[in-house]
Amino acid sequence: MSERLVVITGVGRAGQVGEAVAAAFARDGATLALVDRDREVEARAAELAKTGAKVRGVVADLTSPDDVGRAAREALGSADAPLHALIAAAGGFAMSGPVAESDVAVWHRMFAIGLTTAYLATRAFLPALRRGRGSIVYFAAAAALPGSRIANMSAYVASKAGVLALMQAVSQEERDNGVRANAIAPTMIRTAQNVSDMGADKNYVERESVADTLRWLCSDAARDVTGQTIRLGA
């Protein structure tokens, strides 16, 4: 992983999963570009830089095609730079209530931050991923897998099901270009926000477990793995 460029979206707030993922790749010696709409992404990058990591923070609205294009240029640094991995971790969660009573604004918001961000990042970084014969890992959710209990959160789950469909499409379209695409589908991850909202005594997936799975999926050990979804958590 040493010197290889890894782009991670959704690394703005402290205590979230993207922060742990970035730290894990930094320990492996990767060069990092962290992209988030929150200016705190610059603070996350500065903290990692203190450990000796090669990292830059890029502030961008990941729902805007123009902003994502600019972010890609800043993250890559040059027009012909190869990219080893894209971790599409940007997203969010909101209950939407029963479909019959749901707010269409919540539907649009969940799709914008959960699916559109992944689509736009994929589109912007694919040329560099082809040059690097790289790997994309998407954040889906266990709730989007068949047989899950999904009442009252249709907007969130539908957006994550869309992420899985996007992953499958990209894995098939880019196979001959040497680009792999996979997804993780965790249950609840132990983040600062989740613990604050739901308490500390839940059966959480640890952030470090997520990071370890992503590191493997982006490694040479997983070079033949594409189009797969890995469920994390009980």
Buried (B, 14 or more C-beta within 10 A) or exposed (E): BEEBBBBBBBBBBEBBBBBBBBBBBBBBEBBBBBBBBBEBBBBBBEBBBEEEBBBBBBBBBBBBBEBBBBBBEBBBEEEEBBBBBBBBBBBBBBEBBEEEEBEEEBBEBBBBBBBBBBBBBBBBBBBBBBBBBBBBBBBBBBBBBEEEEBEBBBBBBBBBBBBBEBBBBBBEEBEEBBBBBBBBBBBBBBBBBBBEEEEEEEEBBBBBBBBBBBBEBBBEEBEEBBBBBBBBBE
